[in-house]
């Protein structure tokens, strides 16, 4: 089965995918099964990838190779936990109004922070959006201040007021 490459602006991702928007990527049955079955529920064990491999009937090395390949192609952006807000550390949604000709450079600066796992472009005055996560409010504030100083652009800080749960897992292939 072929799927279109992600439509995220290439300049805004942490590592540039090896594909371009509109490229077709063919996934084999094992890759499809891995994506379908492990969007959620990564085993909470000392050896999660070995456990996944065992359930899929393959090796840990192949599971890791597949995940690296899919990340390199831009099919997936990251593998890791998602925590409920305010359960571990603190976070905020942030946005910046950046001139179009500076957007890629500023996005790269923002993505360089370990507290940011991705950013994306929106078609609005505030055109660069990202989530910043830190162990505590003091570090979060320091990161936002440093970002403003480093980029020269103000940050619109939008902390969580009311939590809504949106389950982003969905079947990719039947």
trRosetta pair geometry for C-beta under 8 A, 3 or more apart (Angstrom, degrees):
i j d omega theta_ij theta_ji phi_ij phi_ji
1 26 6.9 151 77 -144 34 66
1 27 6.1 -23 67 52 87 88
1 32 6.9 68 41 -81 125 137
1 173 6.4 163 39 -109 169 140
2 24 4.0 9 180 -178 127 112
2 25 6.5 144 -153 66 69 33
2 26 5.0 -39 -90 -84 77 72
3 24 7.1 140 63 -152 24 64
3 25 5.7 -31 61 60 78 89
3 27 6.9 9 7 -5 111 114
3 75 7.5 87 79 -124 128 105
4 7 7.4 22 126 -52 122 90
4 21 7.4 24 167 -169 107 59
4 22 6.1 -32 -152 -119 107 25
4 23 7.2 118 -159 68 57 42
4 24 6.5 -46 -97 -97 46 57
4 25 7.7 62 166 14 8 87
5 17 6.8 159 -169 125 118 146
5 19 3.9 -155 -115 127 145 132
5 20 6.3 109 71 81 155 28
5 21 5.7 -140 86 -112 103 28
5 22 6.6 -22 40 41 100 28
5 23 4.2 37 -19 55 129 91
5 24 7.6 -100 -27 -62 81 14
5 25 5.9 102 -77 -25 73 112
5 73 7.1 -124 -122 165 97 86
5 74 5.8 50 -168 80 95 125
5 75 7.8 -89 -132 -75 60 65
6 17 6.8 136 39 -16 111 165
6 19 7.8 112 27 82 73 117
6 21 7.1 -71 98 -99 43 76
6 74 4.7 -121 22 147 116 110
6 75 7.1 180 -35 -102 102 27
7 21 5.0 68 -119 -129 57 118
8 12 6.4 -115 164 70 97 109
8 13 5.9 89 117 -60 130 108
8 74 7.4 -151 46 -170 111 119
8 77 8.0 51 1 -82 164 125
8 120 6.2 -87 -141 -120 103 100
9 12 4.4 63 81 6 103 115
9 13 7.7 -180 87 -22 58 80
9 120 7.2 133 27 -152 99 63
9 121 4.7 32 3 13 144 129
10 13 6.4 -54 -158 16 37 108
10 16 5.8 46 177 -142 96 90
10 17 6.7 -109 -127 39 91 89
10 20 7.0 -38 -64 -123 140 64
10 21 7.4 -123 -43 -25 100 92
11 16 7.8 0 -98 -101 35 103
11 103 7.1 90 105 110 133 92
11 104 3.6 -60 174 -119 139 104
11 107 6.1 103 130 64 85 141
11 108 7.5 -68 175 -48 80 96
12 103 7.6 -39 -78 151 99 100
12 104 7.2 -106 -63 -115 60 60
12 107 4.5 -85 -120 -172 68 154
12 111 7.7 154 -180 -51 50 131
12 119 5.5 -113 -178 92 99 86
12 120 5.7 102 136 -117 145 36
12 121 5.4 -145 -56 -27 155 93
12 128 7.6 -166 -127 -128 119 88
13 16 6.3 132 74 -97 107 38
13 17 6.5 28 72 -20 161 88
13 74 6.9 -68 -107 -120 176 104
13 77 6.9 -131 -142 -127 111 104
13 111 7.5 89 151 -115 24 154
13 118 6.9 -22 -131 -140 64 93
14 77 7.7 105 22 -170 106 94
14 111 4.5 -175 -104 -174 70 124
14 117 7.5 -63 -43 180 141 42
14 118 6.4 -91 -26 -101 103 61
15 71 7.6 45 68 152 130 97
15 72 7.7 -57 120 -113 127 53
17 72 6.8 117 -140 157 62 37
17 73 5.8 27 -163 158 105 24
17 74 2.7 -13 -103 -47 152 116
18 72 5.4 20 -8 152 117 88
18 73 5.6 -52 49 -102 98 49
18 74 7.2 -160 32 -11 56 96
19 23 4.2 -135 -167 60 105 146
19 25 6.4 -57 -86 -65 160 113
19 73 5.3 39 -14 -166 120 72
19 74 5.4 -121 46 32 103 121
20 23 5.2 106 55 -28 66 112
25 73 5.6 102 -122 170 144 140
25 75 6.1 -136 106 -74 162 114
27 31 4.1 -128 -167 94 98 129
27 32 5.1 123 122 -56 124 82
27 35 7.5 -27 -166 1 158 138
27 75 7.6 111 -76 -131 122 159
28 31 5.1 96 53 10 68 104
28 32 7.2 -132 100 -4 34 91
29 32 5.7 -56 -148 38 32 111
29 33 6.2 32 155 -20 67 107
30 33 5.7 -54 -145 37 30 111
30 34 6.3 34 154 -21 64 105
30 56 6.5 90 -149 173 91 126
30 58 6.4 66 -146 -47 136 151
30 62 7.7 -29 151 145 151 123
30 66 6.9 -117 119 -96 106 153
31 34 5.7 -53 -147 34 29 113
31 35 6.5 25 156 -14 63 107
31 66 5.6 -163 -101 -159 83 122
31 70 6.8 155 -154 -70 112 122
32 35 5.9 -58 -149 39 30 108
32 36 6.1 25 157 -16 66 111
32 172 6.8 -148 -154 93 81 118
32 173 4.9 -30 -166 40 125 143
33 36 5.8 -58 -142 40 29 109
33 37 5.8 7 169 -4 67 117
33 56 6.2 139 113 -130 127 109
34 37 6.6 -66 -133 45 19 96
34 38 5.9 -31 -177 27 59 119
34 52 7.2 65 -131 168 91 124
34 56 6.5 6 -79 -99 83 154
34 63 6.8 166 -120 -136 135 84
34 66 6.0 105 33 120 170 146
34 67 7.6 -124 156 -68 142 81
35 38 7.2 -79 -123 53 13 80
35 39 6.8 39 173 -60 57 89
35 70 7.4 180 -75 -140 111 161
35 75 7.6 -75 -97 147 138 121
35 76 7.4 -155 -114 -63 102 119
35 172 5.5 -17 119 24 118 155
36 39 7.1 -40 -162 -17 19 104
36 171 6.1 26 -141 -142 102 67
36 172 5.4 -126 -84 35 81 97
36 173 6.2 -91 -68 46 128 78
37 41 7.9 -74 160 72 65 122
37 55 7.7 -153 141 120 150 129
37 56 7.7 174 57 -80 148 101
38 41 6.6 -113 -128 74 55 83
38 42 6.1 70 -166 -86 100 69
38 52 6.1 13 -81 -127 148 129
39 168 7.9 -135 167 105 121 77
39 169 4.2 142 113 -128 127 98
39 170 7.6 -71 112 30 175 39
39 172 8.0 147 -53 -27 131 108
40 169 4.6 -50 -25 -71 116 154
42 48 5.4 26 169 -168 92 142
42 52 7.7 -35 -141 -63 68 123
42 79 7.5 125 -96 -179 145 91
42 81 7.1 -119 51 -81 132 69
43 47 8.0 -12 99 89 130 53
43 48 4.3 173 67 -129 89 78
43 51 4.3 -34 34 87 168 148
43 52 6.6 -153 3 -50 115 78
44 48 7.3 14 -80 -87 17 112
45 48 5.6 148 54 -73 81 62
45 51 5.5 95 47 -35 141 147
47 50 3.9 -21 159 37 115 120
47 51 5.8 129 103 -26 82 89
47 60 7.4 -62 -179 -106 103 142
48 51 5.6 -58 -149 37 32 113
48 52 6.4 33 154 -20 67 104
49 52 5.5 -44 -144 34 36 114
49 53 6.3 42 152 -22 63 104
49 60 4.9 92 120 -150 96 92
49 63 5.0 175 -171 97 94 132
49 64 5.7 42 -176 -60 153 90
49 67 7.9 -91 -121 -3 121 144
50 53 5.5 -52 -148 35 32 115
50 54 6.5 37 152 -23 64 102
50 60 4.2 -27 -89 -80 66 128
51 54 5.8 -50 -150 31 31 113
51 55 6.7 26 154 -13 63 105
52 55 5.9 -62 -154 40 32 107
52 56 6.1 15 155 -6 68 114
52 60 7.9 103 60 -113 85 69
52 63 5.4 122 95 -140 115 156
53 56 5.9 -67 -143 48 29 102
53 57 8.0 -114 167 54 56 13
53 58 5.1 -100 -156 82 82 72
53 59 5.4 -21 -168 150 140 13
53 60 4.5 -113 -10 -70 154 50
53 62 6.8 119 -125 57 114 90
53 63 4.6 -116 -74 -23 93 130
54 57 7.6 34 -179 -71 28 31
56 63 7.0 130 44 -85 143 110
58 62 4.8 -87 158 71 120 136
58 63 6.4 139 93 -50 116 85
59 62 4.6 96 60 5 86 99
59 63 7.1 -145 98 -5 48 84
60 63 5.6 -53 -150 34 36 113
60 64 6.4 31 154 -15 68 106
61 64 5.9 -58 -150 40 30 109
61 65 6.2 33 152 -22 65 108
62 65 5.4 -52 -143 37 34 115
62 66 6.3 38 155 -22 66 103
63 66 5.8 -54 -150 35 29 111
63 67 6.4 26 154 -16 64 107
64 67 5.8 -53 -145 38 32 110
64 68 6.3 33 156 -18 65 106
65 68 5.9 -56 -149 38 28 111
65 69 6.3 30 153 -20 64 108
66 69 5.7 -57 -148 37 30 112
66 70 6.2 24 157 -16 66 108
67 70 5.9 -55 -142 39 29 108
67 71 6.2 29 156 -18 63 108
67 76 7.2 -52 -153 60 71 145
67 79 5.6 -9 -165 -36 132 151
68 71 5.8 -57 -146 38 29 110
68 72 6.2 31 154 -20 64 108
69 72 5.7 -57 -148 37 29 112
69 73 6.3 22 155 -13 65 109
70 73 5.8 -56 -144 41 31 108
70 75 4.2 -73 -166 62 86 120
70 76 4.8 43 129 14 111 104
71 74 7.7 45 -179 -71 31 24
71 75 7.5 -81 -66 52 24 75
71 76 5.4 -52 -83 76 66 89
71 77 7.2 89 -134 -143 82 12
71 78 7.4 70 -120 -86 117 30
71 79 7.5 -86 -68 -15 125 98
74 77 7.6 16 -153 -82 56 68
76 79 6.8 40 142 -56 139 83
77 117 7.8 104 134 148 113 96
77 118 5.7 15 165 -84 144 140
78 117 5.9 -23 -46 178 164 119
78 118 7.3 -129 -19 -44 124 113
80 117 7.9 -133 57 -131 138 145
83 87 5.3 -140 169 67 106 114
83 88 4.7 -53 178 30 166 115
84 87 4.5 70 71 -15 90 133
84 163 7.6 38 -172 -157 94 149
85 91 6.2 -108 -129 48 88 110
85 160 5.0 66 170 -18 158 172
85 163 5.8 -163 48 -104 124 118
86 90 6.6 25 -103 -110 62 68
86 160 7.0 -124 -32 70 109 139
86 163 8.0 -106 20 -65 116 133
89 133 6.0 81 107 177 136 87
89 134 5.7 -168 -177 98 122 36
89 135 4.6 -89 -110 -123 108 28
89 136 6.6 -98 -140 -51 72 38
90 133 7.4 173 92 -150 37 57
90 134 6.0 -19 64 65 81 80
90 135 7.8 23 20 118 77 17
90 136 6.3 53 11 -152 114 22
90 137 5.4 15 43 -72 164 64
90 140 5.4 -75 92 -35 110 147
91 131 5.8 19 176 176 121 100
91 132 6.3 171 -151 88 71 48
91 133 4.1 -22 -96 -99 108 72
91 134 7.2 150 -88 17 55 62
91 140 7.2 -166 -108 -113 26 132
91 160 7.4 50 81 -15 82 116
92 131 7.1 177 87 -151 35 63
92 132 5.6 -6 55 55 82 94
92 140 6.3 108 0 -177 111 130
92 144 7.6 -5 61 -70 139 133
92 157 5.5 -5 160 -163 148 85
92 158 6.4 143 179 67 91 48
92 159 4.6 -54 -115 -90 102 67
92 160 7.3 -138 -112 -13 55 72
93 129 7.0 -7 -176 -168 94 98
93 130 7.9 164 -156 90 54 32
93 131 5.6 -36 -100 -99 58 77
93 158 4.4 -37 78 76 96 107
93 159 7.6 174 29 -89 71 19
93 160 7.6 100 -4 -60 97 70
94 129 7.2 159 87 -153 49 52
94 130 5.6 -22 65 68 95 77
94 131 7.2 147 16 -106 81 25
94 132 5.6 28 -5 -6 131 109
94 144 6.7 -165 -107 -115 147 106
94 155 5.1 -16 -167 -174 117 113
94 156 6.6 147 -161 75 58 57
94 157 5.8 -17 -107 -105 88 53
94 158 6.7 180 -85 22 34 82
95 122 7.8 -37 -134 33 119 129
95 126 3.9 40 151 176 129 127
95 128 6.6 145 -158 81 59 54
95 129 4.9 -18 -101 -99 86 73
95 130 7.8 153 -86 21 43 62
95 155 7.2 136 66 -162 36 64
95 156 4.4 -18 62 57 90 113
95 158 6.9 34 0 -8 100 121
96 106 6.8 -126 102 151 148 139
96 110 7.7 -153 6 -71 140 142
96 126 6.6 134 72 -150 15 79
96 127 7.6 -51 88 56 64 61
96 128 4.5 -17 57 65 94 110
96 151 7.2 -17 -150 115 159 155
96 153 4.8 75 -166 124 120 130
96 154 7.1 162 -130 84 80 45
96 155 5.7 -44 -80 -105 90 62
96 156 7.1 -174 -77 12 36 83
97 125 5.1 -20 -115 155 120 78
97 126 5.2 -69 -69 -93 77 51
97 127 6.5 78 -130 11 49 82
97 128 7.9 -167 -76 24 13 88
97 153 6.8 -159 65 -167 58 120
97 154 7.6 9 33 62 92 87
97 156 7.9 69 -22 -20 87 115
98 102 5.4 -123 176 89 99 100
98 103 5.0 129 107 -96 121 66
98 106 4.8 -140 -133 49 150 157
98 107 7.9 -167 67 -43 167 78
98 127 6.0 -109 45 64 80 103
98 128 5.1 29 9 -9 125 127
98 151 7.7 -62 -103 171 116 130
98 153 5.7 -40 -89 -95 81 169
99 102 4.8 66 66 19 89 106
99 103 7.2 -129 94 -42 42 78
100 103 5.5 -26 -149 -16 35 121
100 127 7.7 -26 -85 100 68 168
102 105 5.5 -67 -166 50 61 110
102 106 5.4 54 142 -22 91 111
103 106 6.1 -63 -142 41 26 104
103 107 6.0 27 160 -21 65 110
103 121 6.6 44 -180 -105 137 119
103 127 6.6 -58 -113 111 125 124
103 128 6.4 -179 -145 -66 87 114
104 107 5.7 -55 -144 37 27 113
104 108 6.5 30 155 -21 62 105
105 108 5.8 -54 -153 32 30 112
105 109 6.7 32 149 -19 63 102
106 109 5.5 -49 -152 33 38 114
106 110 6.4 36 151 -18 68 104
106 128 6.3 -91 107 -67 118 171
106 151 5.1 68 -135 -143 99 123
106 153 6.6 18 -137 13 145 139
107 110 5.7 -54 -147 38 33 111
107 111 6.1 31 155 -18 66 109
107 119 5.4 -160 -147 86 89 134
107 121 7.6 -47 -84 -62 141 91
107 128 5.9 -146 -83 -132 86 124
108 111 5.7 -54 -141 40 30 110
108 112 6.6 43 154 -35 61 101
109 112 5.8 -51 -159 18 30 117
109 147 7.5 133 130 -143 107 78
109 150 5.9 180 -180 128 132 120
109 151 5.6 160 94 -82 152 97
110 113 6.4 -48 -174 13 41 110
110 116 5.7 -66 157 102 79 177
110 119 5.3 54 104 -48 130 155
110 128 6.9 154 -3 162 160 129
110 130 5.6 -177 159 -14 133 165
110 147 6.4 49 -107 -142 79 122
110 151 7.4 10 -57 -64 87 141
111 116 6.0 -118 -116 103 36 123
111 118 7.4 9 -115 -131 99 30
111 119 5.9 -114 -68 9 88 112
111 130 7.9 -143 -74 -116 62 144
113 116 4.6 70 75 10 101 104
113 132 7.4 -13 113 -123 143 97
113 143 6.2 100 -161 -159 144 115
113 147 7.0 -43 -46 -81 149 107
115 132 5.0 31 134 -159 114 78
115 133 5.5 -167 -167 60 77 55
115 134 5.4 -4 -130 -72 131 80
115 139 7.7 -177 -93 141 142 106
115 140 7.6 166 -168 -110 148 62
115 143 5.2 -34 44 -134 160 163
116 119 6.4 2 174 -50 128 98
116 130 5.1 1 -144 172 119 131
116 131 7.0 146 -132 75 68 51
116 132 5.8 -34 -77 -98 82 67
116 133 7.9 152 -81 19 34 76
117 131 7.2 -14 34 68 89 100
117 133 7.6 12 -16 16 101 121
118 130 6.9 -165 99 -129 46 86
118 131 7.8 28 57 31 73 91
119 128 6.0 10 170 -174 125 87
119 129 6.5 163 -161 83 76 44
119 130 3.7 -36 -103 -80 92 109
120 128 7.8 161 83 -149 31 49
120 129 5.6 -23 64 63 79 94
120 130 7.5 150 16 -76 61 64
121 127 5.6 1 -156 168 78 86
121 128 6.4 -27 -103 -94 60 57
121 129 7.7 152 -107 18 12 84
122 126 6.8 13 68 102 120 72
122 127 5.6 -150 65 -138 64 46
122 128 7.8 -150 22 -53 80 15
122 129 5.6 46 -12 -13 117 121
123 127 6.9 26 -107 -120 21 96
124 127 6.0 179 61 -78 59 65
126 129 7.1 73 141 -70 101 87
126 156 5.8 -44 -115 19 141 143
132 140 6.1 127 120 -145 113 85
132 143 5.7 174 -170 105 135 136
132 144 6.5 178 59 -68 171 86
132 147 8.0 -112 -88 -26 143 150
133 140 7.8 -53 -165 -99 17 103
134 137 7.7 131 84 -90 120 14
134 139 3.9 -168 177 99 131 106
134 140 4.0 -162 34 -65 134 72
134 143 6.0 -168 -70 -2 133 136
135 139 5.6 52 46 28 80 149
136 139 5.4 93 57 12 72 99
136 140 7.1 -132 103 -5 37 93
137 140 5.4 -55 -145 38 35 115
137 141 6.2 36 157 -19 69 105
138 141 5.9 -55 -149 37 28 110
138 142 6.4 29 152 -20 62 108
139 142 5.5 -54 -147 37 34 114
139 143 6.3 36 155 -22 67 103
140 143 5.9 -54 -150 33 29 110
140 144 6.5 26 154 -15 63 107
141 144 5.9 -56 -148 38 31 110
141 145 6.3 31 155 -18 65 108
142 145 5.8 -56 -147 38 30 111
142 146 6.2 29 155 -18 65 108
143 146 5.7 -56 -146 39 29 111
143 147 6.3 34 154 -23 64 105
144 147 5.7 -51 -148 32 30 114
144 148 6.6 31 154 -18 63 103
144 155 5.3 -129 -163 67 97 155
144 157 6.2 19 -143 -87 155 119
145 148 5.8 -55 -153 35 31 111
145 149 6.4 26 152 -15 66 108
146 149 5.7 -57 -146 40 33 110
146 150 5.9 29 157 -19 68 111
147 150 5.8 -58 -140 40 26 108
147 151 6.0 2 169 1 65 115
147 155 6.1 57 93 -54 121 137
148 151 6.6 -68 -136 48 21 93
148 152 7.7 97 174 -78 53 5
148 153 6.7 -117 -134 80 63 43
148 154 6.0 25 -130 -115 115 38
148 155 5.5 -105 -70 -8 100 100
149 152 7.8 21 -175 -68 21 45
160 163 6.2 30 179 -77 126 76
171 174 6.6 51 153 -76 134 65
